[in-house]
Amino acid sequence: MARQVLLFIWFLSLSSAHGQVSYSIPEEMSKGSLVGNIAQDLGLDLKRLKSGKARIYTGDSAEYIELNKDRGVLLIKERIDREALCGQTTPCALHLQIILENPIEFYSVTVEVTDVNDHSPSFKRDEMKFRISESAVTGAVFSLERAMDLDVGINGLQTYSLKPSDNFALKLQTQPDGSKIVDMVLQKQLDREKQEHLSLVLTAIDGGDPQLSGTAQIHITVLDANDNAPVFTQKIYKATIVENSLRGTVLTTVSATDMDEGSNGKIKYFITNNLDAVKELFEINEENGEVRVTGIIDYEKAQHYQIHVQATDDGGLTDSSKIDVDLIDVNDNKPLINIMSKLTTLSENSSGTVVTVINVQDPDAGENGKIQCSINENIPFTLTGTNANFYSLVNDGDLDRERESQYNISVTCADEGVPSLSSSVTLSLQISDVNDNAPVFEKSSYKTFVQENNTPGLSILTVRARDSDFNQNARVSYILDDSSVNGVPVSSLVSVSADSGVIHAVRSFDYEQIKDFHFRVRAQDGGSPPLSSNVSVKVIIQDQNDNAPQVLYPVQSGGSVVAEIVPRSADVGYLVTKVVAVDVDSGQNAWLSYKLQKATDRALFEVGLQNGEIRTVRQVTDKDAVKQRLTVVVEDNGQPSRSAAVNVNVAVADSFPEVISEFTDFTQDKEYNDNLTFYLVLALAVVSFLFIVSIIAILSVKCYRWRRERMFYKSGANLPVIPYYPPLYADVGGTGTLQHVYNYDVCRTTDSRKSDLKYFRPCSESIISLDTNGTQTLTHTQREKVIIENPDDQQKPPSADWRFTQNQRPGPSGAAATPEVAMGTGPWPNPPTEAEQLQALMAAANEVSEATNTLTPGTMGLSTRYSPQFTLQHVPDYRQNVYIPGSTATLTANPQQPQQALPPSQASPVESEPPKAAQTPASKKKSAKKEKK
């Protein structure tokens, strides 16, 4: 508000010199509406408005008014809302300045915006609730929420009405600022027993035409037994606070008393402001009435606040008071610099010209709002103040664009507050030019280096020339002067870009043909007439890095080993040897560096990066190996770099014989180390191959055995569970005795239908055998010894002079003899039953038991039941005819041995000889063993 008053006063003073016009318009006018004929009112010609570039300056506020220079009138640019523009401030006016140039003139225009009744009164809350005790006395006052009407004057809020008015009436109090405090006064005693709840309608009415109004509901709850209302200790509290105070700062404390006791005497405090931002800036403690700051207090927004507080007890009785808060200004705003008009270019022969006009404002008050402005020193300009914080920047010295082509003028404005705040703005001013300077190269001569074998079109150098003139006068072009190198035009070697000054190689250079050459480049500006200068350029061809370093020492020989001796007493930094190498290249391509690539003990030696010296980095100990081998890499600094390696043998020893003994096998060690990796890889591959082959062989054998077992169990499934072996038989028609005893080991086949017989020796040595004379029982091992000692007593071919009768033939006990069987032409007896097989098995076990106890020379240990008919000479040769249980066939064990034919009366037909079973590999091996026996 204070700033607007100051501006208004300033414009009044300005009008005395240039004139002032005032207009009055209603708010909410449409865009393009006429405000006034400013050209006619100011007495200006329309041509003057156009030639002077007339425009409107509004400061930092929004532009609602625009100037039509063709008609010389002011028009509405944006719809104006008086309430948004000025709020409750009256009168509401827009202050404009019309600025003309050539010469500069100012005219002040004030446009007053009048209010129209476009807002109806409204309450922030649609409902207000009260709890009033029935003991409330007549005349009790209850503060009501005030309505808010954005309009002002007659269109603003004028009066209130309350209906029904049986118990309550309204009491209006006009404040010095024109606002009204609305209180509801109890006119008639309340009776809770008759009516516990009351509903009233509060209507706010403005004075516009037509009148607008707003309503709010008042709900009253009648309480019992509370007949004393709270009373503030003061009706008005005074408080001051510094702007920008921190949140939580205590403003003041209000207090009210209530003569009631208990809950009816408990008071709560509330802030009832609804028309402004008080509730956003302050809060009150409901219990103790302490008022604190909750928002940002800004003096520039408001210098005074009224806080309306209300004290309410539990019975619903209230009392109201207010707090007048005055704000203390703090210098917290920097001066605001506004550029009204300025020039961007100025001729270098100008003098006394107004360059810029600025306006400075500071929203602070008092000393904090007083402003002083200044500019930087040693420039040909001065800053003069006109009136009301307007300043002009004027040229007051000679200008020279070649000396200073641009001025950056810094304008600084500071207030007089404590501490002082300042703002600054920089104004850039260009000085126009005259072509009076020739281009100047950055260097007096140029020199560049180019690698040989370069690609054509390579950028080798950039020459630059600068012209202190401006624009076209400073535009530089580059031209290659005509000359020759060894009889060849320089244009066939290089070219120059006219715009950028980049020099390109036209062809590839050869160091062996040309090592350097000279030419001149001319720079010419674009002035009229043009000015130029030239410069000499030298191009030097460089050799490429095409040679690797050569090691001179130590000398590498294939037949002998040279070792450097380091005593074990050597200290840290002991010089072992020095690697010497050279590079035939030049420049940085010949710069050599030495690095330790491999070492037996890296912690013992180091190599100098530049000098190649090999030194110890720690104390030599007895644990260090005698033989130490170092590989040193010598690398040049070329791009790409080339290198060479040398092996250095170091002997850590105190005597020469120890060195000789250790280094005799150094050559072999070298060869071994070189091939160690190859042998390790080869051994790993061989072991892996053998392992895979072994796994495959084992899996193959397992599969083969598994298939054979499957065939065995499948083919042997039809054999009898217990085979039948007949007891010993004898031929009753014989002589009664045999010359020798014959022992046979007989087993059945795995499949009698598919293979021949198998004979094998017992696996246990505990099996009983008889000696060759039949006089002693021997084990199997003992029997073999006897056979070896008496080869003549080996088994002889069986006697052909024996045969069986029907009762002596193999078969079940009690089998009946048939004529065919008696004659030897009938079939074999039927197979035994399971009961007969079990009986035969038990009988055989008894025979074995009796044989071990009753052995005699004549009976071979047989029981007396078989004596004397069944003697050894009556035992048949089972190799001739073998009975297969479950089959009627008679198998011949050895077809090569001659057999004695039976008499015709007993012999069976031999035309149909039983077929032999097919032999398996296993059975063939068993047959071979039998033949050997």
Secondary structure, 3 states (H helix, E strand, C coil): CHHHHHHHHHHHHHHHHHCEEEEEEECCCCCCCEEECHHHHHCCCHHHHHHCCCEEECCCCCCCEEEECCCCEEEECCCCCHHHHHCCCCCEEEEEEEEECCCCEEEEEEEEEECCCCCCCECCCCEEEEEEECCCCCCCEEECCCCECCCCHHHCEEEEEEECCCCEEEEEEECCCCCEEEEEEECCCCCCCCCCEEEEEEEEEECCCCCCEEEEEEEEEEECCCCCCCEECCCEEEEEEECCCCCCCEEEECCEECCCCHHHHCEEEEECCCCCCHHHHEEECCCCCEEEECCCCCCCCCCEEEEEEEEEECCCCEEEEEEEEEEECCCCCCCEEEEEEECCEECCCCCCCEEEEEEEECCCCHHHHCEEEEECCCCCEEEEECCCCEEEEEECCCCCCCCCCEEEEEEEEEECCCCCCEEEEEEEEEECCCCCCCCEECCCEEEEEEECCCCCCCEEEECCEECCCCHHHHCEEEEECCCEECCEEHHHCEEECCCCCEEEECCCCCCCCCCEEEEEEEEEECCCCCCEEEEEEEEEEECCCCCCCEEEECCCCCCCCCEEEECCCCCCCCEEEECEEECCCCHHHHCEEEEEEEECCCCCEEECCCCCEEEECCCCCCCCCCEEEEEEEEEECCCCCCEEEEEEEEEECCCHHHHHHHCCCHHHHHHHHHHHHHHHHHHHHHHHHHHHHHHHHHHHHHHHHHHHHHHHHHHHHHCCCCCCCCCCCCCCCCCCCCCCCCCCCCECCCCCCCCCCECCCCCCCCCEEECCCCCCEEEHHHHHHHHHHCHHHCCCCCCCCCCCCHHHCCCCCCCCCCHHHHCCCCCCCCCCCHHHHHHHHHHHHHHHHHHCCCCCCCCCCCCCCCCCCCCHHHCCCCCCCEECCCCCCEECCCCCCCCCCCCCCCCCCCCCCCCCCCCCHHHHHHHHHHHHC
